[in-house]
Amino acid sequence: MRHSHAVSKNLPYSMLLGALLCIAFSTIADARDKSLREPVPGDDFVIREEMIPMRDGVKLYTIIMVPKNSDGHLPIMMTRTPYDAGGILAGPASTKLGVNVGTRFLGNDYIYVSQDIRGRFKSEGDYVMFRHPIGPLNDSDTDHTTDTWDTIEWLINNVDSNGRVGVWGTSYPGWLTLAALKDPHPALAAAVPFNPVVDVWKADDWFHWGAFRGAFAFGFIYSMQSRTDEFTRYPYEKFDFYQLMMEYGALGSALNDQLDERHEMWTRIVENPAYGPEWQAIAADQWFDSPSRLVPTLHVHGFWDQEDIYGSPAVYAALEKHDRKNDTNFFVAGPWYHGQHFATGDHLGDIDFDESTSVRFREDVLKPFLRRYLHGEDAPAIAPVTVFETGVNRWREFEKWPPAGDTVRLYLQADGKLSFDRPKGEESATHYVSDPANPVPYAPRPNLAVNYDVDVTVDAWRTWLVTDQRFADHRPDVVNWISEPLQEPLTIRGGLTAHVFAETTGTDADWVVKLIDVFPDPAPGLVQSGYQFMVSGDIFRGRYREDYENPQPIEPDVVLEYTIPLPHANHTIAKGHRLMVQIQSTWFPLYDRNPQTYVESIMFAPEEAYQAQTHSIHHDRKNATYIEFRVDASQ
């Protein structure tokens, strides 16, 4: 019998119901018969601990927290997690239910349920990191969809409630939330996937369009699969990952010996670098071609989610096709890092938003959504789409995402400029040498390993996507094009696509494309004077130009077009600001180095394969490189 060994989540942040790893490290469950918490007279809730049986006899540890004022008419909010269900009480110790679970904004009229998934912490069964759904890669009778169904069935029959259940979760638990929607139980009345992992190859977690997030993957897999009842931090010999990963070389060759049979997720990754069945089967946006029922769902996205920037817009789009009345499938996006919707949200790095965006989201969007669908209240319906517009710092509501608008093309020009006019010249290109021995860092060095006991490492990881890009633009292997100052504001809404016409002297290459808002110098704030703010950017591995499933060598010294999806944005570039496009071919050590000579698997590339190559970005009439995006001139 084969199971999925798929998507995972790097060390998550301040998020609800036990997804916070830095707290979970100190709340290890050491025995199934140990009480979660001693009751005290002032408690306004009662705790039940149950082992809920699944259809195959495996029992899952489940915590049920019921307000003492419950009259049998309260809805249930459930999360399923690999991060220790006991984390539901990982916040400040309190006699108040809302303080313990961090939900005071919702009121004291929900029953909260937290469950360890199979094989994790106090639950029985074998842990498989993101188990495949029942099908060709899982010939058992159980998966996360059936486990959720069986759990809801038990809860409805064994817990006094109003018969309505909501499921929510962030990141990996967000993926588990989507699994509940695949075949929803009749009592499932609402779902909120926050920053869910959706497709780990296209642009969540393990890969971004074929480029491997090796250091990210290794640390997380070691922490999750070394022991199933606790998190185990790997003892790195160096804290500067840039230097460490350079010494490691090809990551499959270097790291395989540091893991063993317990870490089967790592084996699955290094054996499946292309977009094959292993990754397609657990891509949640591909589960909803013919949904049996649409559950009211609020998709929550962060525009600068450093871990799962692909997922929410993709699965929203998949379900939106079936929401014919536009009243069941909802999308909300804020200016947030991964999980920041449960923080304050007043700033991200050096960028301020003039309000606590996360608080506003929780009060004005999340709370009324849950009350409407779980309490059955006649609360005003939220807008189909609620998104924060950076640059002008305001919330906007739309009927769909992205909203209607004009599509424009921003062209690279021969003189290092940018224009919305197609180039007219002949045979124009910008050349640079990319050397794997001197890769461009993804953020200013040192690139420290994320340690959740050390705030500086967590802050750097959360904010790298909005870091001032001036740290890189002076390098000879980073090439820039810049516009004149804008005469009018320009608002970008939705996903972007780069069409890069490039050639290389090698037989493989990565392409990193960034669209940047360049602040004027001087600006009102000293820190932001001249700031290069990355609105959207991503990486693409050239061997997958024609087929994600079947990599091919790049023909050297031939101009080829690379179509590169870039993350969604909702950003206004102000009058007087300039647009910039940066292109480079390494983003290290977050992404592994492409040797730039074609080998069957970069995971095991020999040292001699890593060679400097000359890359050329074309910008002429015939081969015009451009970024395409939707603009809104209505303001």
N, C-alpha and C positions, 0 to 999 in steps of 0.2 A: 504494500500500500504506500502510495506517494502522497506527501502533503506539500503545501506551499512553504517555501523558505523565502519570504518576500519582504515587502516594505517594512521599514522600521522608523525609528525616530531618534534623532540625537537628543542629548540631555535637554529636556524641556524646561520651561520656565514657570513663573508664577501663574499657574493655571489651576482651574477648579478641580476638586474631587480627586486628589491624589496623583496628579500628573506632574508634580514638582519634584524632580529627582534630587535636588540638593537637600530637600527635607526628607525625602524617602530614604536617602542614605542612612539617616539616623533613626528610622522607624521600621527596622527590619523585623518581620514577623518570624519568631523562632519556634512557635509551636501552635498547632491548630486548636488546642484546648485552652490557650491562654486568652483571658478576657480582653477585649479591645480597650475597655475603659471602665473604671468603677463608677457606678451611679452615685450622685450626691443629691441631697434634698432639694437644692435650688434648680435642678435641671428642668428646662422647659421641653425636654424631649426624652424619648425612650429609645434605647439601642437594642436591636435584635441582631444576632449573628446566626446565619443559617448556612447549611451545605445543601444547595439546591441541586436536585438530580437532573441530569440531561437524559435524552432519549437512549443513550448507550450505557447509562448507569454511572458515568463519571459525575462527581459532585463538585460544584463550584462554590467557593467561599463567597458569601454575600453579606454585606452590612446593610441593615435597614434602620433608618433613623426617622422616627415618627414624632411629630409635635404632640405634646400632651393635651393640647386643646382639640386634637383631631376628633371629628364626629363621624368619621367614615366617609366623608365627602371631599377628601383632598386628593389631588392628583399625585402621581409618582414621577420623580425625576431620577433617571438612572444613567450611570456611566459604567462602562466596562473597560478595564484597564490592565495593562501589563506592569504598571508602575507601583503596585501595592494598594489594594483597596483600602487599607488602613489609613492611607494618606488623607482620607476624607476628614480625619480629625487632626491633620498635621498643622493646622493653623493655631492661633492663640487658644490656650485652654480656657474654656468658658462654659458657663451653665446655659448659654444661649445658643440655640441651634444655628441661627444665621451667622453668628460670629465664628463658630467652629468650622463651618463649611464655606464661609466667605460669600454668603448670599443674602445679606441683610437687605439689599436693594429689592429683593423679590418679595419680602414679607415672610411671615412665619406660617404659611399655609401650604407647604409642599412636603411630601414624604421623599426623603433622599435615599437612594440606593447606590451602592458602590460594590462592584464585583471584580474579583481577580479572574482573568481569563485562564483557560486551561494551562495547567503546568506552571503557573506563576504564583509565587508566595504561598497562600494557603489552599489554593485550588488543586484538585486532583487532575490527573491526566498528563499527557506529554506536551511540553511547550514547543511550538513551532512558530518561528518568527514570521508573522503574517501568513497564516495558513491559507492555502489556496481554497477558493470556493469548491464545493462538490462538483466534480467534473473530471476531465481527462487527467488532471494532475492531483486529484484527491478522490479516490474511489471508495472512501468511507461514506457513512451516512450522516456525518456531522461536519459543520464548519461554523464560522462565527455567526452566520445568519440563523442557523438552526439553534445554536446556543442562546442567542438573543430571544428567539421565539419561545423556547422552552422556559427561559427565565421569566419572561413576561407572563406566560401562561400560569406559572407557579405563583407569581406575585398577585395576579388578579384573583386567584383562588385562595390565597393564604394571608393577604394583607387587606384590611379594610381601607377602601379608597373609593374614588368616584368612577373608577373603571377606565380612566385615561392615563396613559403612560407616555412620558417624553424621554427621549434618549439624546444625550449630548456628550461631547468630548473634544479635546484639543489634540491635534497632531495624530499620533498612532491611535488614541481613543477616538479621534475624528474619523479615521478610516473604519474603525469598528462601528461607529454611528452609521456610516454609509452602508455597511454590511447589513445593519438592521433594516434598511430601506429596500434591500434587494428582494426580499419576500416578507413584507411587513405583517406582523401580528395584527389582528383586528383591533386590539386595544391600543396600538401605537398611534398616538394622536398628534405628535409633533417631534421634530428632530432638529438639532442644532449642531452641525459639524463645524467646529472652529479650526481654521488652518489645517484641514485634513491632509494627510498623505493620500495622494490619488494615483499618480503615475511616477514610480521611482526611477524610471529611465528617462522620461522626457524632461522633467525639470523639478522633481521632488527627491530629496534625500540622496540616494546613492549616485545617480548620474544626472547630468544636464546635457541632453542631446548627445549622449555617448561619452562625454568626458567624465571621468570617474572621480568622485569625491572620496578618495581613498583614506585619508587621515580621519575624516569625519566618520566614515563607515567603520573603520577598524576600532576606534575607541568605543563607539556605541555597542558594537557587537560583542566586544570583550566584556563590557560592563553588564550586558543583558544575558549573555549565554554562558559565562563562566560558572555562575550559580543561578539557579532559578528562584531562590528565595531571598536574594539580596543583590545589590549592585556592587560590582567589583571594579575598582579603578585600576587601569593599567599603569605600572610604574615606569614611565618614560625616562630614558637616560638623559634627555635634553628637553627643556621646556620651549625652546624656539623651534617650532615645527618646520620652519623654512630650512634651517640647517639640518634637522633630523631627517626630513624626507629627502633632502639631497643625498645624504649618506645612504639612505635605504635603497635608492635606485628604483627599479621596477617593483611595484608594490606586491604583486603576487609572489615573486621570487623572494622578496625581503621579509614579508610578514607571515607567509604560510607556516614557517617553522615556529612562530611565536604563538600559534593557536593550535587547537587539537580538535578531535571529533565532536566535542561539545559545540563548537562554533560553526555549525553547518551553514549558517547564513553567509559567512565569509566564503565558504567553498562555492555556494550557489552563485555568488557575485562574480568571483574570478573565473568560474566556468561558463558564465553567461554574460559576456560584455556587450553583446548586441541585443536588439529589442525583439527577443524571441518569446515563446509561450510562457516562460518563467515570469516575465514581467507583464505581459499582456493580460494574463489571467487575473492578476490582482490590481489591475488598473481600474479603479472604481468608476471612472466616467464611462467605461465600456460595459457596465452592468445594466444599463437602463434603456436598452433599445425598445423593449416592450414591457414596461412596468405593469404589474398586476393592479397596483393602486398607487396614487400619488399621496404621500403623507405631507402635510404642511411642513416645509423645511426652510430654515433660515441659514443660508450659507454665509459664513463669516470669513473675510479675507483681510490680510494685511498687505499693503502695497510694497512694503519692504521686508517681507518675510524671508529671513535669511536661510530658512530650511525648506519650506514647502510653498514656494511662490507660484507654482503651477496649478495646484489642486482645486481650490474653491471656484475660480472662474470656469474651469473645465467641467466640473461636475454640475455646476449651476447650468451651464449651457446644455449639457446632456439632458437634464430634467426639464429645462424650460421648453423644449420641443413638445412636451406632452401637456404643458399647462395652458390649455386652450383659452381659459377664461382669465389667465394672468392673475390668479388669486390664491395660489397654493405654493408656488416656488419663489422664494425671496432671496435677495442678495444684498449684503452690506459689506462695505470695505472702508477701512480706516488707514491712517498713516502710521502703521504699526509694524514692529518686529513680530516675530513668532510668539504668540501668546500675549501680546501687549493689550489686547482687549480686556484683560482682567487686571491691568495696572492702571495708572492714571492717564497716560496718553497725552500729556501736555507738550511733550517734545520727543524728538528722536535724534540722539547725538546733538549736533549743534543747530538743528532745525527746530524752531518753535512753532506751535500751532495755535497759540492764543486762547486755548481752552483745554479742559480735561476731556479730550475726545473720547476716551474709553468710558468715562463716567456717563457722558451724554449718550453713547451707544447703549449702555446697559439700562439707563433710565427710560430712554425714548424709543428704543427699538426692541431690545431683547425682552424687557419686562412686559410690555403690552402684547408682544407676540405670544409669549408663554401663557399669559392670562387669558387671551382670547381662545387659544386652542386646547389648553389643559384645564382651565377652570370653566370654560364655556361662557365667559363673561361677554357682554356686549361692548367690549373695548373697541375703540377706533382701530380699524385695520391699518397696519403699517404700509408704507409705500412699497410697491414691488421691488424697487431698488433704492437704497440709501447709501450714498458714498460721500466721503470727505474729499474736498478739492484742495489740494496743497497749492502753494503759491499765493492764493488769496484767502486761504483758511476759512472755508465755509462748507456746510453740509448741503448736498444737493439731492433731490429726489427725482427719479425717472421711472418710466414705465417698463424699461428693459435695460439690460447691460450687454454691450455698450449701447448708449442711446443713439438715435439717428444723428448723422453728421456727415460732413464732406470728407472724403478720403484724399489725402495729399501725399506727395512724394518729395522728400527732402534729399536732393542730389549732392554728392561729393563733386567738387570742381577741381580743375587742374591747378589752380593757384592757392590751394589750401583753404578755399572758402566753401561755404554751403549756400545752396540756392534751391528754390522750388522750381526752377527751370532746368530742363534736361540739358546736359553739356552738349556743345556743338562742335568741339574740337575733335581731332583725330589722334588715336593712339597715345593716350595720356595715362600715366600710372605713377603711383607713389611706391617706392621700394623701401624695404627694411629687412634687416637680418635678425632672425629669431634663433637664439642659441639655447638649447635645453640645459646647457651648463650654467646659464645665467638667467633664469626665468623671472618674469615680472611678478612681484608679490601681489596678492589680491587685496592687501591692506598694508598700511605702513608697518615696517618691522619694528620690534620682534612680533612674529605671528605666533602668539602663545597658545598652548593647549588650553581648552576650556576647562576650568576647574571651578566647580560651583561653590567652593568655599573661598574663592578669591574673586572679589567683585570686579577687579580691573579686567580679568580675562572674560568674564561674562558680558560686561559692558562692551568690550571690543567686538565680541562675536555678534551681539545684537545689533550693532550699529554700522558694521562694515559696508553695507550697501549704500549708506548715505555719507560715507567718509569723503572729504574733500579730495577730488581726484588729482589735484596738483602734485601729489606725491609721486605720480607715475608719468605725468605728461612730458617731462623733460627727457625721458629715456629715449635712446635712438631706436629701440624696438617697440615704441608706442607712437603711432602716427595720428595726427589731429587735423581736423577740418573745422573751421569756425565761421559763423555768420557775422554779418554786421549787426549792430544793436537793433532790436526789434522796434518798429515804429508803432505797433499796436500789440496788445496782449495776444498770446496764442495758447489755446486750451487743447490739450491732448486727452482723449478719452478712449479707454479700451486697450486691446492688445496692439503691439507694434510688430512689424516684420521687416527685417533687414534683407536686402537682396545684394549680396556682395559678389562682384565679379573679380576673381582673384586668380593668380597663378603662383606656382612655387617651383623651385628647383628640386624639391624633394618629391616623395611619393605619398606623404601624409602630412596633415597640418591641422591645427585647431585655429578657430577664428573667434575672437572675443570682440563684441560690438557693444558700445555704450553710447546712449544718447544723453547729453549733459546740458543742464541749465547753468550757464556761466553768469554769475552775479556781477554787477558793475563794481568797479574799484575807483573811488571809495563807495562803499555801501553804507546804509544807516548804522549797521553794526560792524565793529572792527573785525570780528572773527569771520564774518560773512563777506567781507570785501574781496572780490575776485573769486569767491567760492565756486568750485566746480561740483555741482550737485547732480549725481547720477539719477536721472528720471527713470531710466530702464536700461538694462544691460544683461547679456548672457553669453554663453559659450557654446560652440558647435564643433563637433569632431568631424573633420573633413571626409574621412573614409565612409561616412554614412550619407553622403550627398545624394546618392541615387536611391538608396534603399536602407532603411533603418535596421532591417533584419539581416541583410547580407552586405557586409562591408567590402569595399573595393579599393585598390590602390588609386591614388590620384595620378593622372597622367602628368608628368612634369613638363613645365614650360608651355602649358596650354591654359588659356583663359577659360575658367569654368564659373558657372553661377552657383552660389550657395544661398539657399533660402533658410533664414535663421529666425525662428519665432522669438520674440522678446516679451518680457512680462508686461502685464497690464499697468496702466497709469491713469490717474485723474488729476492732472497737474496743469496749472496755468503759468506760462513763462511770461513774466511781466514786461511791459514796455521798458526799453533800455537794457534788458538782459540780452544775452546772445545764446544761440544754439551751438553746441559742439558735438562732433562725432569723434570718438576715439576707437581705434582698432589696434589690436595686439594679438599675440598667438600663445601666450601663457598667462595663467591666473593661479599662481602657485603659492602655498602648497595645498590650497583648498581643492584644486583639481590636479590630477596627476599630469606629468609631463608627456606630451606626445613626442616620440623619438624623431619624427619627421622623415623617417624612412619606414616604409610599410613592413610590418611584421604581422604574423597571424593573430597574436594577442599581445597588446601593449602591457597586459598584466605581467608578462614574462619576457619582456623585451631584453635582449642582451645589451651589454654596455656599449658595444661598438655600433649599435643601431642609432644611438642618440647623436645626431649630427646637426650642426648649424645649417640653416637653409635661408635663401633669399626669397621673400614673399613680395608680391606686387599687387596692390589694390588699384583696379582700373576705374577711370572716371572720364570716359570719352563718349562720343555719340553712339558708338556701337556697343560698348560695354560700360554702361552707366550704373555705378553703384548708388543705391538709394535706400532710405528707410521710409516705409509706408506706414501711415497712421491716420486715425480719424480725428478731425478737429471740430470744435464747436465754437462758432463765431457769435452765438446768441448772447452768451454771458448772462 
